[in-house]
Amino acid sequence: MSSKTLLLIPMLSVVALLCACAAVPKPDPSEAWIGLREDPQSDLMAERVDGKRLNDGRYFEVTPGTHRLGMTLFVDAMNDNNQNKQLGKTRGFTCMAG
């Protein structure tokens, strides 16, 4: 490998870490802020709202009203060689203006 390639690897790693630490965007007061709570043994991620794919499944905003939410739950399987089990589900929910 050339020295340029060897320097590129740590630089890309730093950029990836900084992207993961990005601040939460400022909420829009006219929309409902949805945040999903996780368990230590699982990760709950929103996949779609009203059929549209989300950029970040940890939190998102929706307008007041009725919506469809597609979620995926990743569960740590005990004694399963560090593999996760993936469960997907679509649910409806209603957001009220407060």
C-alpha positions in Angstrom: 0.0 0.0 0.0 1.1 3.5 -0.7 1.6 6.1 2.1 -1.3 8.1 0.8 -3.6 5.1 1.1 -2.3 4.4 4.7 -3.0 8.0 5.7 -6.5 7.9 4.1 -7.7 5.1 6.4 -7.3 7.0 9.7 -8.7 10.2 8.2 -11.8 8.4 7.0 -12.2 6.8 10.4 -12.1 10.2 12.1 -14.7 11.6 9.7 -17.0 8.7 10.3 -16.7 9.1 14.1 -17.5 12.8 13.9 -20.6 12.1 11.8 -21.9 9.7 14.4 -21.5 12.5 17.1 -23.5 15.0 15.1 -25.8 17.1 17.2 -29.6 16.5 17.2 -31.3 19.0 14.9 -33.3 21.8 16.4 -37.0 20.8 16.7 -39.7 22.5 14.7 -42.3 23.8 17.1 -45.2 23.1 14.6 -44.3 19.3 14.5 -44.2 16.5 17.0 -40.8 15.2 17.9 -40.7 11.4 18.1 -37.8 9.7 19.9 -37.6 5.9 20.4 -36.3 4.5 23.7 -34.1 1.5 23.7 -33.4 -1.4 26.0 -29.8 -2.4 26.9 -30.4 -5.8 25.1 -32.1 -4.3 22.0 -32.2 -1.5 19.5 -35.5 0.0 18.3 -35.2 1.9 15.0 -37.9 3.6 13.0 -37.6 2.6 9.3 -40.5 4.5 7.6 -43.2 7.0 8.4 -46.2 7.1 6.1 -44.3 4.9 3.6 -41.3 7.4 3.4 -37.9 6.1 4.5 -36.3 8.0 7.4 -32.7 9.3 7.4 -32.2 8.6 11.1 -34.4 6.0 12.8 -33.6 7.2 16.4 -35.6 10.4 16.3 -37.8 12.3 13.7 -40.6 14.8 13.4 -44.1 14.5 12.1 -47.0 16.9 11.7 -50.0 16.5 14.0 -52.4 13.8 12.9 -52.5 10.1 12.2 -49.4 8.4 10.8 -48.1 4.9 10.0 -44.8 3.9 11.5 -42.6 1.0 10.4 -40.1 -0.1 13.0 -37.4 -2.7 13.3 -36.4 -4.2 16.7 -32.9 -5.7 16.9 -32.7 -8.1 19.8 -29.5 -9.6 21.2 -29.9 -13.4 21.1 -28.2 -15.1 24.1 -25.7 -17.8 23.3 -26.1 -17.1 19.5 -22.5 -16.1 18.7 -23.1 -12.3 18.9 -25.8 -12.3 16.3 -28.9 -10.1 16.5 -32.4 -11.2 15.7 -34.4 -8.7 13.6 -38.1 -8.2 14.1 -40.1 -5.7 11.9 -43.5 -4.3 12.5 -45.7 -1.5 11.2 -47.9 0.4 13.6 -50.3 3.3 13.5 -50.1 6.3 15.8 -51.7 9.7 16.3 -49.9 12.9 17.2 -51.9 15.7 18.8 -50.9 19.4 18.7 -50.1 20.4 22.3 
